[in-house]
Amino acid sequence: MSKRLFITLTISFLIIYFSINSYSQNHTKVTIKGNQFYINGELTYKGRYWNGHKIEGLLMNSRMVQGIFDDLNPKTSATFGYPDNNIWDPERNTKEFIENMSLWKSYGLLAFTLSMQGGSPVGYGNNGWINSSFEANGKIKKDYLERLERILNRANELGMVVILGYFYFGQDHILQNEQAVIKAVDNISNWILKKKYKNIIIEINNECDINYDHKILQKERVHELIAWVQSKSKKGNKLLVGTSYSGGFLPETNTVSVADFILLHGNGVKEIEKLQKLIDNTKKVQGFHNQPIIINEDDHFDFEKPENNFTISVENYVSWGYFDYRMKGEKFEDGFQSIPVDWGINSERKKGFFGLLKIITGY
């Protein structure tokens, strides 16, 4: 081989290598213009209307917070074994999550909420589980980070957006002090920017008005962390940030004024009139400036009825998020939050949601 040919082949290889590497990291980019979401510069669900209501620019989602879950308490982890072998396996959980992502997307699901500290694996309540991607000092645990990266990479390939939650009120006590909380925020935010992920929007914490141990995660001060993450950037890439409040509660001015998007929860909002009121009142909060409104947790269904929380949200140009846990006496396939999880679309509730999602989005 001549020297000239060798150099030519080497340069060609490097161009292909870096092109592939860049593509894998930057394939999907989410942006916000006004109250609309764009993926790779194009409106989501472009040109889509349903029953006369505009769908384009919305971000339909599902609460899938347990994608990187593990339980470090051996007393409780033993209760989370899979029905086929009675063994809990965090690697299996993430693997099966990834295997089903393209299925969710095929029905029109463009986003899902994932969490660094998960959510209650028993639906509601606390049985003593320990699940946190962060050490007490704010350092990120390697095994959690590896599982997270696999999910983010697959979402990137599929053109999906990840609503990434940092903290959960059932687990924030693991961080030893406020400095550790800030360190955790820095560690994960800087890692996202270093990896050049652009398909992520940040939920600082789930339901900031619940009993968080650290004051900076409570509703009076969480806006400080929103602004702190927003101030970070790498080569022009900035993170979109918000936080959520508990079901039916109105977001407050300090967070609404600074958040890039508004997260509402529909838990406990049993009548659609109350959800309508929550949406209307959110737009009246001082500091609201026409950001996108996303419901990223709602455990009320009635998908077979002409009106339900999903349809009312859409009629108000609000993105809606499905929250499903396994209720007492239900089967393994029920629920996306209860551990262990069947990540397929195998229960009647899941089929109801994804069926209506497909109709509304036109996928």
N, C-alpha and C positions, 0 to 999 in steps of 0.2 A: 504493500500500500504506500502510495506516495505521501510525502509530508503534506502537500496541499490538500489531498483528498482527506487525510486524517483530520486536518484542521477544520475542513468544511463539515465533515460528519460530526465532529465534536461540537461545533457551534450549533448545528441543527439539533443535536440531542439536547443541548442545554436550553435552546429555545422551546422545544417541545416539553421538556421537564418542567420549566418554570411556568409555561402556559397552563399545563395540567394542574400544577400546584396552586397557581393563582385562581384557576377556575373552580377547583374544589373548595377553596376558602371563600370565594367571593361570588359564587353563582347566584345566590339569592340575597337581595337587598330590600328591606322594608323601609318605606318613608311615609311621612304624613304631610299632606297639604290641606290646610283648612281642617275639615272634619272627616277627611277621607284617607284611606290607606292605599298605598301603591306598592306593588311588588315588581322590582326591576323596572321602575319607571312607568308601569301600566296600572291603571285602576284595577283593583280586585273585582272579580265578577263583571268585567267590563261589558257595558251595554245591557246588563240583566235587570229586568223588572219582574216583580211577582205581584199579581193581583193589583197592578197599578202602582206598586210601591218600588222605589229605587233600591236596588241591592248593591249595585256597583259602589266600591269604596268601603264596604263593610268588611268585618273580619270575623267570620263565624268560627267558633272555637269550642274546645272541650277541656274540662279539667282532668288532666292526666298526670297529676303531681307526683305519683309514685314511680315514675320511670327509672329512677336511680336509687330507689329505696333499699335500705338495709336496716336491720334491727340489731343493735349492739348489746342488747340486754338478753342474755341467754334464757332467762326465765320466761320472757314473752315471745322471743323469736321461735321457740319450740311450738308455739300455738299457730304459727303462720305457715305451716307446711303445706305443700301442694297435695291435693286429694289423691294423686296417683302414687305418691311415695312418702308422704308425711314429712318431707324435708323442705325447709325454706332455703332458697337459692337466689341471691341477688343477681348473679350473672344470668341465670335463666330468665329472670324477670325482665332485665334490660334487653336481652336477646329477643324475647317474644314481643316486647314493645316495638322494637325496630322492625320486626317481621310484619307487623300489622299497620305500619304508618302509611304505606302506599294504599292500603284498603280504605283507610279513613279519608285520605285525599281524594280517592275516586268518587266519593259521595259529596265532595264540595267542602270538606273541612280544610281550612287554610291555616289554622293555628291551634295550638294547644298550650295549656299552662303546665309547666314543669317546675319543680321546687327543689332548692338545695337542702331543705329540711322537711320535704314531703308534706303530708297532712295526716290527719288521724287515720290509721290503718283499720280502725274499727268503725269508721263512718263518722260518728260523733262520740266524744268522750276520750278518755286517756286510760290505757291499761298498763302504763309504765314503760312503753317502748322507748328506745333511744335511737334516733335517726337524724344525723346531721352531717353535712358535707364538711363542716368546719370543726377544727379542734378548738379547745378552750381559748387558745391564744389568737384565733382567727385564721390560722393556717388551713389550707384546703387539703383534705385527705386525698391521697393519690388514687385510691380505688374508685372513689366517688367521681373524681374528675375524669378518669378514663371512661367510665360509663356515660357521663354527661357528654363527653366529646363524641362518642359514637352516635348518640342520638342527634346532637347538633349537626354532625356531618351528614347524616341521612336526611334530616330536615332540609339542609342546604341543597342536597341533590334533588329533592322532591319539590322544591319551591315553597316550602312551608315556613311559617313564622312561629317562633317559640316565645311565649310569654314566660320569662324566667323569674320565678320568685326566689328571693334570697333567704328570707326568714319566715318561720312559722311560730305562732305563739305557744305551741306545745313544746318547743325545743330551744327557744332563744336563750333559756337559762344556761345552756351548755357553754355559751360564751362567757368568759370570766368577768368581764367588765366592759364599760363603754368603749374603751380603747380597742379592745378585742373585736367589738362589733365593727368599728370603723376599719380596722385592719382587714377583717373578713370582706367588707365591702370593697376595699381597695384591691385585695387579692383577686377576687373573682372578676371585678370590672376591668382591671388591667389585663387579666388573662384573656378576656373576651376581645379586647382591643388588640392585643398582641397577636391573637389568632386570626384577626381580621374578619370575625363573624359580623355580618350585617343583617342577619335574619332574626335578630333577637330584640325584644322590648322587655324592659325590666319592671317587675313588680317588687319594690323594696321589701315589703312584707305583706302577708296575707292578713287582712282585717286588722288594721293598725289600732282600732278602737277596742280590741280585746285586751286581756290582761298580759301585756308584755312585761318582762322583768326589767328591761333596760329602758330608761326614759327616752333615749334617742329613737327608739322604735315605737313609742307611744304617739298617739294622734297629735299631741301638742308640739312635737318636735320632729316628726318623721320627715317633714318638708326639708329639713336641713340635709338629710341624706339624699333626697331627690335632687336638690341643687348641687350637692357635692359630686354625685355621679354624672350629672349633666355637664359639669365643668371639665370632665376628663375628655381627652380626645387624642387620637393618634393618626397623623397624616390626614387630618380632616374628617376622620370617622368619629362621630359622637354617638352616645347611647340615648335612646328614648326611654323615659322613666316616668313611673307613677306609683301609686299604692292603692290598696283596696280597703273598704270598710265592710263591716259585718252586714248580714242580710237585712235589707230594708232601711239601712241608716244612710242619712244624707252626708255626702262628703263635705268637708269644712274648707273655709276660705284659704287657710294657710297652705293646704295641699293643692286645691283647685287652681290657685293662682300660679303655681310653678310647674305642675305636672304637664307632660306632653300629651297625655290622654287620661280619661277619667274611668276608673274601674268601679263598677257597682256589683253588688251581690243580691240575688233574688231569693235567697233562703229565708223562709218565714213569711214571704210575700205571697199569700195563698190566693188573694183575689187580684184579678188583672187590673182592677181599678186602682189598687194600691201601687202596683208597679207603674202604671201610667202616672200617678201622682209623684212617685219617686223620680221618674225621668223628668217630668215637668219642673219639679222643684230643684233638681240638680242644675238645670240650665239657668236658674235664677240665683244660684249661689254667687256671692260677690267674688269676682276674680275669674269667673268662667269666661273663656274667650273662644268659644266654638270649637273646643277640642273634640276629637272623636270620643264617644261614650261606648264603653264595652262592658257588657255583663259577662264576667268570666267565671261565674259560679252561680248556678241556679238549680235547685233540686225539685222543681215543680214541672210537671210534664204535660199530661192531657194532650198528647200529640194527635190523637184521633179527633179531637174537638176542633171546630172552626176557629175558635179563639183560645189561645194559651199564652204563657209568658214568652215563648219564642215568637209567635206571630205578632203580639203586641209590641215587642221590642223592634221587630223589623218595620212595622208600620210607623214607628217613631224614629226611624233611621238610627237604631242602636244595634250594635253587634251583640249576638247572644252566645252564651257558653253553657254547655251541658255539664251538670255535676251529678254523678251517679255513684252511690255506694251500696254495698250489699246489706239489705235489711235482715233482721232476725228471721231465721228459718229459710232464707233464700239459698239458691244454688251457687256453685262456684262461678258460673258464667255471669251472674248478676253483679253489676257495679264495676266502675273503673277505679275506685279509690280503696276499697277494702282489700287487704292483703290476705292470701295471694290473689293476684289479679289475672283474670282471663281477658287479654287485650283484644280479643276478637269481637265481632258483632254477633253475639250468640243468644242474647236475652231478648225478650219482647220489648223492654224499655229501650235498649240500644237500637233495635230494629226500628222502633217508632221514631226515635230522634234522627237517625241517619236517613230514614226514608223521607221524613219531612224536610230535612236538610237538602237532600237531593232535589226535591221538588222546588224548594225556594230558590236554590242557587242555580238550578238548571244543569247540573253536572250529569 
